[in-house]
Amino acid sequence: MHRAQRFEVLLFAAGREAAGGAASVQVELAPGTPPTAGAVLAVLRAHPRLGAVAASSRLAVNHTFAAADTPIVPGDELALIPPVGGG
């Protein structure tokens, strides 16, 4: 029997603001869901407070932007990276 998997996702800038100042959130993948960057990002996009920010953000795994099919394992550092503007 597959168990749900939990991952901590670090938040920055607009993501941290949307989460009420929290530095991170816990994401739980449903049992049987392959643990990938895309699966975590899908959960974040469905989150009531983070959804709008996550819709335009990318997920970094261990300091590298990750493709949706990038596998993740417990202990990986995951971070929601919102778009950066500047001039």
N, CA, C and O atoms as CSV, one atom per row, in Angstrom:
chain,resi,resn,atom,element,x,y,z
A,1,MET,N,N,0.840,-1.180,0.000
A,1,MET,CA,C,0.000,0.000,0.000
A,1,MET,C,C,0.886,1.246,0.000
A,1,MET,O,O,1.834,1.352,0.778
A,2,HIS,N,N,0.561,2.176,-0.881
A,2,HIS,CA,C,1.322,3.415,-0.978
A,2,HIS,C,C,0.863,4.391,0.095
A,2,HIS,O,O,-0.325,4.476,0.406
A,3,ARG,N,N,1.810,5.122,0.651
A,3,ARG,CA,C,1.489,6.150,1.636
A,3,ARG,C,C,1.685,7.524,1.011
A,3,ARG,O,O,2.438,7.695,0.053
A,4,ALA,N,N,0.987,8.488,1.581
A,4,ALA,CA,C,1.183,9.867,1.138
A,4,ALA,C,C,2.615,10.285,1.451
A,4,ALA,O,O,3.202,9.835,2.435
A,5,GLN,N,N,3.162,11.136,0.619
A,5,GLN,CA,C,4.510,11.643,0.830
A,5,GLN,C,C,4.431,13.142,1.088
A,5,GLN,O,O,3.672,13.857,0.434
A,6,ARG,N,N,5.222,13.605,2.045
A,6,ARG,CA,C,5.243,15.026,2.383
A,6,ARG,C,C,6.585,15.639,2.023
A,6,ARG,O,O,7.643,15.031,2.190
A,7,PHE,N,N,6.504,16.852,1.530
A,7,PHE,CA,C,7.692,17.603,1.157
A,7,PHE,C,C,7.555,19.026,1.675
A,7,PHE,O,O,6.469,19.605,1.643
A,8,GLU,N,N,8.653,19.581,2.149
A,8,GLU,CA,C,8.672,20.979,2.556
A,8,GLU,C,C,9.094,21.815,1.357
A,8,GLU,O,O,10.057,21.484,0.666
A,9,VAL,N,N,8.359,22.909,1.114
A,9,VAL,CA,C,8.670,23.814,0.017
A,9,VAL,C,C,8.972,25.185,0.613
A,9,VAL,O,O,8.144,25.766,1.314
A,10,LEU,N,N,10.167,25.692,0.325
A,10,LEU,CA,C,10.569,27.018,0.798
A,10,LEU,C,C,9.846,28.088,-0.019
A,10,LEU,O,O,9.609,27.925,-1.216
A,11,LEU,N,N,9.504,29.182,0.656
A,11,LEU,CA,C,8.781,30.276,0.008
A,11,LEU,C,C,9.603,31.553,0.060
A,11,LEU,O,O,10.319,31.805,1.029
A,12,PHE,N,N,9.494,32.355,-0.992
A,12,PHE,CA,C,10.202,33.621,-1.072
A,12,PHE,C,C,9.273,34.680,-1.647
A,12,PHE,O,O,8.308,34.359,-2.340
A,13,ALA,N,N,9.564,35.932,-1.359
A,13,ALA,CA,C,8.889,37.092,-1.948
A,13,ALA,C,C,7.369,36.945,-1.914
A,13,ALA,O,O,6.787,36.810,-0.837
A,14,ALA,N,N,6.719,36.969,-3.082
A,14,ALA,CA,C,5.257,36.926,-3.158
A,14,ALA,C,C,4.689,35.636,-2.569
A,14,ALA,O,O,3.588,35.642,-2.019
A,15,GLY,N,N,5.422,34.542,-2.677
A,15,GLY,CA,C,4.957,33.285,-2.087
A,15,GLY,C,C,4.896,33.376,-0.578
A,15,GLY,O,O,3.941,32.905,0.039
A,16,ARG,N,N,5.896,33.973,0.013
A,16,ARG,CA,C,5.924,34.138,1.467
A,16,ARG,C,C,4.807,35.086,1.909
A,16,ARG,O,O,4.149,34.844,2.921
A,17,GLU,N,N,4.594,36.162,1.154
A,17,GLU,CA,C,3.512,37.090,1.480
A,17,GLU,C,C,2.155,36.389,1.413
A,17,GLU,O,O,1.322,36.559,2.303
A,18,ALA,N,N,1.934,35.605,0.361
A,18,ALA,CA,C,0.661,34.904,0.191
A,18,ALA,C,C,0.416,33.900,1.314
A,18,ALA,O,O,-0.733,33.619,1.655
A,19,ALA,N,N,1.477,33.367,1.884
A,19,ALA,CA,C,1.365,32.385,2.965
A,19,ALA,C,C,1.362,33.051,4.337
A,19,ALA,O,O,1.566,32.384,5.352
A,20,GLY,N,N,1.134,34.357,4.372
A,20,GLY,CA,C,1.066,35.056,5.646
A,20,GLY,C,C,2.403,35.200,6.349
A,20,GLY,O,O,2.457,35.318,7.573
A,21,GLY,N,N,3.473,35.190,5.587
A,21,GLY,CA,C,4.803,35.362,6.156
A,21,GLY,C,C,5.533,34.065,6.461
A,21,GLY,O,O,6.673,34.090,6.925
A,22,ALA,N,N,4.886,32.928,6.204
A,22,ALA,CA,C,5.526,31.638,6.471
A,22,ALA,C,C,6.732,31.448,5.542
A,22,ALA,O,O,6.683,31.806,4.365
A,23,ALA,N,N,7.794,30.890,6.077
A,23,ALA,CA,C,9.008,30.652,5.298
A,23,ALA,C,C,8.902,29.394,4.439
A,23,ALA,O,O,9.667,29.219,3.491
A,24,SER,N,N,7.950,28.518,4.771
A,24,SER,CA,C,7.790,27.284,4.008
A,24,SER,C,C,6.386,26.724,4.229
A,24,SER,O,O,5.674,27.129,5.148
A,25,VAL,N,N,6.010,25.791,3.370
A,25,VAL,CA,C,4.749,25.057,3.518
A,25,VAL,C,C,5.041,23.579,3.313
A,25,VAL,O,O,6.005,23.209,2.643
A,26,GLN,N,N,4.204,22.752,3.893
A,26,GLN,CA,C,4.280,21.314,3.687
A,26,GLN,C,C,3.313,20.939,2.569
A,26,GLN,O,O,2.156,21.359,2.573
A,27,VAL,N,N,3.788,20.155,1.623
A,27,VAL,CA,C,2.964,19.669,0.524
A,27,VAL,C,C,2.846,18.164,0.671
A,27,VAL,O,O,3.847,17.470,0.850
A,28,GLU,N,N,1.636,17.667,0.596
A,28,GLU,CA,C,1.414,16.234,0.686
A,28,GLU,C,C,0.914,15.726,-0.657
A,28,GLU,O,O,-0.087,16.207,-1.188
A,29,LEU,N,N,1.627,14.745,-1.195
A,29,LEU,CA,C,1.208,14.102,-2.434
A,29,LEU,C,C,0.341,12.902,-2.084
A,29,LEU,O,O,0.654,12.142,-1.168
A,30,ALA,N,N,-0.728,12.744,-2.807
A,30,ALA,CA,C,-1.653,11.646,-2.554
A,30,ALA,C,C,-0.951,10.304,-2.741
A,30,ALA,O,O,-0.021,10.190,-3.539
A,31,PRO,N,N,-1.397,9.293,-2.004
A,31,PRO,CA,C,-0.807,7.955,-2.173
A,31,PRO,C,C,-0.853,7.531,-3.641
A,31,PRO,O,O,-1.867,7.696,-4.319
A,32,GLY,N,N,0.251,6.991,-4.109
A,32,GLY,CA,C,0.335,6.522,-5.488
A,32,GLY,C,C,0.752,7.582,-6.490
A,32,GLY,O,O,1.033,7.257,-7.643
A,33,THR,N,N,0.800,8.858,-6.072
A,33,THR,CA,C,1.228,9.922,-6.977
A,33,THR,C,C,2.741,9.871,-7.114
A,33,THR,O,O,3.450,9.911,-6.109
A,34,PRO,N,N,3.249,9.783,-8.340
A,34,PRO,CA,C,4.703,9.787,-8.503
A,34,PRO,C,C,5.283,11.093,-7.967
A,34,PRO,O,O,4.789,12.167,-8.309
A,35,PRO,N,N,6.313,11.020,-7.140
A,35,PRO,CA,C,6.898,12.234,-6.579
A,35,PRO,C,C,7.761,12.967,-7.600
A,35,PRO,O,O,8.919,12.618,-7.832
A,36,THR,N,N,7.165,13.986,-8.198
A,36,THR,CA,C,7.869,14.799,-9.190
A,36,THR,C,C,7.682,16.271,-8.859
A,36,THR,O,O,6.808,16.645,-8.077
A,37,ALA,N,N,8.517,17.090,-9.467
A,37,ALA,CA,C,8.397,18.534,-9.292
A,37,ALA,C,C,7.024,19.004,-9.774
A,37,ALA,O,O,6.411,19.867,-9.146
A,38,GLY,N,N,6.548,18.455,-10.863
A,38,GLY,CA,C,5.244,18.840,-11.401
A,38,GLY,C,C,4.101,18.506,-10.460
A,38,GLY,O,O,3.141,19.270,-10.355
A,39,ALA,N,N,4.191,17.372,-9.773
A,39,ALA,CA,C,3.144,16.990,-8.832
A,39,ALA,C,C,3.096,17.959,-7.660
A,39,ALA,O,O,2.013,18.333,-7.209
A,40,VAL,N,N,4.252,18.366,-7.166
A,40,VAL,CA,C,4.306,19.338,-6.064
A,40,VAL,C,C,3.763,20.684,-6.538
A,40,VAL,O,O,2.984,21.323,-5.831
A,41,LEU,N,N,4.169,21.112,-7.720
A,41,LEU,CA,C,3.698,22.384,-8.245
A,41,LEU,C,C,2.184,22.356,-8.456
A,41,LEU,O,O,1.523,23.370,-8.232
A,42,ALA,N,N,1.624,21.236,-8.876
A,42,ALA,CA,C,0.169,21.118,-9.048
A,42,ALA,C,C,-0.555,21.303,-7.717
A,42,ALA,O,O,-1.596,21.957,-7.662
A,43,VAL,N,N,-0.010,20.733,-6.650
A,43,VAL,CA,C,-0.615,20.902,-5.323
A,43,VAL,C,C,-0.542,22.374,-4.913
A,43,VAL,O,O,-1.510,22.918,-4.383
A,44,LEU,N,N,0.589,23.011,-5.153
A,44,LEU,CA,C,0.732,24.424,-4.802
A,44,LEU,C,C,-0.221,25.295,-5.606
A,44,LEU,O,O,-0.760,26.267,-5.077
A,45,ARG,N,N,-0.438,24.966,-6.865
A,45,ARG,CA,C,-1.344,25.749,-7.713
A,45,ARG,C,C,-2.798,25.602,-7.278
A,45,ARG,O,O,-3.623,26.469,-7.566
A,46,ALA,N,N,-3.113,24.513,-6.590
A,46,ALA,CA,C,-4.471,24.298,-6.072
A,46,ALA,C,C,-4.635,24.843,-4.652
A,46,ALA,O,O,-5.743,24.834,-4.116
A,47,HIS,N,N,-3.565,25.311,-4.045
A,47,HIS,CA,C,-3.587,25.818,-2.671
A,47,HIS,C,C,-4.418,27.102,-2.620
A,47,HIS,O,O,-4.261,27.969,-3.479
A,48,PRO,N,N,-5.301,27.236,-1.622
A,48,PRO,CA,C,-6.163,28.414,-1.580
A,48,PRO,C,C,-5.432,29.750,-1.465
A,48,PRO,O,O,-5.910,30.755,-1.992
A,49,ARG,N,N,-4.303,29.782,-0.800
A,49,ARG,CA,C,-3.584,31.050,-0.635
A,49,ARG,C,C,-2.417,31.202,-1.596
A,49,ARG,O,O,-2.057,32.321,-1.960
A,50,LEU,N,N,-1.829,30.101,-2.008
A,50,LEU,CA,C,-0.629,30.168,-2.856
A,50,LEU,C,C,-0.919,29.964,-4.338
A,50,LEU,O,O,-0.036,30.155,-5.174
A,51,GLY,N,N,-2.138,29.583,-4.667
A,51,GLY,CA,C,-2.466,29.220,-6.043
A,51,GLY,C,C,-2.114,30.267,-7.075
A,51,GLY,O,O,-1.513,29.950,-8.102
A,52,ALA,N,N,-2.484,31.520,-6.815
A,52,ALA,CA,C,-2.220,32.580,-7.790
A,52,ALA,C,C,-0.721,32.803,-7.987
A,52,ALA,O,O,-0.264,32.999,-9.112
A,53,VAL,N,N,0.027,32.773,-6.915
A,53,VAL,CA,C,1.478,32.953,-7.017
A,53,VAL,C,C,2.106,31.748,-7.710
A,53,VAL,O,O,2.952,31.903,-8.590
A,54,ALA,N,N,1.691,30.553,-7.315
A,54,ALA,CA,C,2.263,29.330,-7.884
A,54,ALA,C,C,1.982,29.211,-9.379
A,54,ALA,O,O,2.764,28.603,-10.110
A,55,ALA,N,N,0.866,29.791,-9.840
A,55,ALA,CA,C,0.509,29.704,-11.258
A,55,ALA,C,C,1.557,30.348,-12.157
A,55,ALA,O,O,1.711,29.960,-13.315
A,56,SER,N,N,2.278,31.333,-11.624
A,56,SER,CA,C,3.297,32.007,-12.441
A,56,SER,C,C,4.712,31.760,-11.918
A,56,SER,O,O,5.651,32.460,-12.296
A,57,SER,N,N,4.858,30.767,-11.053
A,57,SER,CA,C,6.162,30.480,-10.449
A,57,SER,C,C,6.758,29.191,-10.995
A,57,SER,O,O,6.095,28.411,-11.678
A,58,ARG,N,N,8.016,28.996,-10.675
A,58,ARG,CA,C,8.699,27.751,-11.024
A,58,ARG,C,C,9.146,27.077,-9.746
A,58,ARG,O,O,9.292,27.720,-8.706
A,59,LEU,N,N,9.360,25.777,-9.832
A,59,LEU,CA,C,9.855,25.033,-8.678
A,59,LEU,C,C,11.328,24.720,-8.902
A,59,LEU,O,O,11.723,24.242,-9.965
A,60,ALA,N,N,12.116,24.993,-7.899
A,60,ALA,CA,C,13.536,24.630,-7.931
A,60,ALA,C,C,13.737,23.427,-7.025
A,60,ALA,O,O,13.184,23.356,-5.928
A,61,VAL,N,N,14.531,22.493,-7.496
A,61,VAL,CA,C,14.893,21.303,-6.719
A,61,VAL,C,C,16.401,21.337,-6.547
A,61,VAL,O,O,17.158,21.298,-7.518
A,62,ASN,N,N,16.820,21.410,-5.296
A,62,ASN,CA,C,18.253,21.458,-4.986
A,62,ASN,C,C,18.971,22.562,-5.771
A,62,ASN,O,O,20.020,22.336,-6.374
A,63,HIS,N,N,18.376,23.763,-5.746
A,63,HIS,CA,C,18.958,24.977,-6.306
A,63,HIS,C,C,18.965,25.035,-7.830
A,63,HIS,O,O,19.680,25.852,-8.409
A,64,THR,N,N,18.176,24.177,-8.494
A,64,THR,CA,C,18.108,24.179,-9.949
A,64,THR,C,C,16.649,24.155,-10.378
A,64,THR,O,O,15.866,23.353,-9.869
A,65,PHE,N,N,16.276,25.031,-11.316
A,65,PHE,CA,C,14.907,24.983,-11.820
A,65,PHE,C,C,14.635,23.590,-12.362
A,65,PHE,O,O,15.464,23.008,-13.061
A,66,ALA,N,N,13.461,23.063,-12.031
A,66,ALA,CA,C,13.142,21.680,-12.364
A,66,ALA,C,C,12.050,21.593,-13.422
A,66,ALA,O,O,11.103,22.380,-13.420
A,67,ALA,N,N,12.191,20.633,-14.317
A,67,ALA,CA,C,11.126,20.297,-15.258
A,67,ALA,C,C,10.036,19.550,-14.496
A,67,ALA,O,O,10.279,19.003,-13.421
A,68,ALA,N,N,8.848,19.535,-15.057
A,68,ALA,CA,C,7.715,18.883,-14.389
A,68,ALA,C,C,7.990,17.423,-14.067
A,68,ALA,O,O,7.527,16.914,-13.046
A,69,ASP,N,N,8.736,16.750,-14.925
A,69,ASP,CA,C,8.961,15.314,-14.721
A,69,ASP,C,C,10.202,15.009,-13.860
A,69,ASP,O,O,10.599,13.851,-13.740
A,70,THR,N,N,10.805,16.036,-13.270
A,70,THR,CA,C,11.965,15.817,-12.413
A,70,THR,C,C,11.552,15.054,-11.162
A,70,THR,O,O,10.703,15.531,-10.409
A,71,PRO,N,N,12.133,13.874,-10.920
A,71,PRO,CA,C,11.781,13.129,-9.706
A,71,PRO,C,C,12.338,13.814,-8.465
A,71,PRO,O,O,13.397,14.440,-8.510
A,72,ILE,N,N,11.616,13.688,-7.365
A,72,ILE,CA,C,12.072,14.228,-6.093
A,72,ILE,C,C,12.041,13.122,-5.050
A,72,ILE,O,O,11.273,12.165,-5.151
A,73,VAL,N,N,12.889,13.278,-4.054
A,73,VAL,CA,C,12.958,12.309,-2.960
A,73,VAL,C,C,12.991,13.080,-1.646
A,73,VAL,O,O,13.377,14.249,-1.619
A,74,PRO,N,N,12.583,12.426,-0.549
A,74,PRO,CA,C,12.669,13.098,0.744
A,74,PRO,C,C,14.095,13.604,0.983
A,74,PRO,O,O,15.077,12.912,0.710
A,75,GLY,N,N,14.172,14.819,1.494
A,75,GLY,CA,C,15.474,15.426,1.739
A,75,GLY,C,C,15.890,16.412,0.666
A,75,GLY,O,O,16.779,17.232,0.895
A,76,ASP,N,N,15.257,16.348,-0.519
A,76,ASP,CA,C,15.543,17.354,-1.539
A,76,ASP,C,C,15.092,18.715,-1.036
A,76,ASP,O,O,14.107,18.814,-0.306
A,77,GLU,N,N,15.804,19.758,-1.421
A,77,GLU,CA,C,15.379,21.112,-1.096
A,77,GLU,C,C,14.507,21.616,-2.238
A,77,GLU,O,O,14.957,21.743,-3.376
A,78,LEU,N,N,13.242,21.902,-1.908
A,78,LEU,CA,C,12.292,22.411,-2.890
A,78,LEU,C,C,12.004,23.863,-2.569
A,78,LEU,O,O,11.851,24.227,-1.402
A,79,ALA,N,N,11.930,24.700,-3.603
A,79,ALA,CA,C,11.647,26.120,-3.399
A,79,ALA,C,C,10.739,26.620,-4.508
A,79,ALA,O,O,10.956,26.342,-5.687
A,80,LEU,N,N,9.715,27.366,-4.104
A,80,LEU,CA,C,8.820,28.016,-5.049
A,80,LEU,C,C,9.434,29.360,-5.403
A,80,LEU,O,O,9.601,30.219,-4.537
A,81,ILE,N,N,9.771,29.541,-6.675
A,81,ILE,CA,C,10.466,30.758,-7.116
A,81,ILE,C,C,9.510,31.587,-7.978
A,81,ILE,O,O,9.218,31.222,-9.117
A,82,PRO,N,N,9.020,32.716,-7.419
A,82,PRO,CA,C,8.132,33.569,-8.205
A,82,PRO,C,C,8.922,34.327,-9.261
A,82,PRO,O,O,10.148,34.414,-9.187
A,83,PRO,N,N,8.208,34.879,-10.251
A,83,PRO,CA,C,8.903,35.664,-11.277
A,83,PRO,C,C,9.630,36.846,-10.638
A,83,PRO,O,O,9.169,37.420,-9.651
A,84,VAL,N,N,10.763,37.190,-11.218
A,84,VAL,CA,C,11.563,38.299,-10.711
A,84,VAL,C,C,11.546,39.403,-11.754
A,84,VAL,O,O,11.826,39.174,-12.930
A,85,GLY,N,N,11.221,40.578,-11.310
A,85,GLY,CA,C,11.243,41.739,-12.214
A,85,GLY,C,C,12.356,42.674,-11.791
A,85,GLY,O,O,12.878,42.573,-10.681
A,86,GLY,N,N,12.698,43.539,-12.638
A,86,GLY,CA,C,13.734,44.495,-12.278
A,86,GLY,C,C,14.120,45.337,-13.479
A,86,GLY,O,O,13.558,45.217,-14.568
A,87,GLY,N,N,15.056,46.155,-13.247
A,87,GLY,CA,C,15.421,47.009,-14.353
A,87,GLY,C,C,16.740,47.596,-14.226
A,87,GLY,O,O,17.170,48.344,-15.104
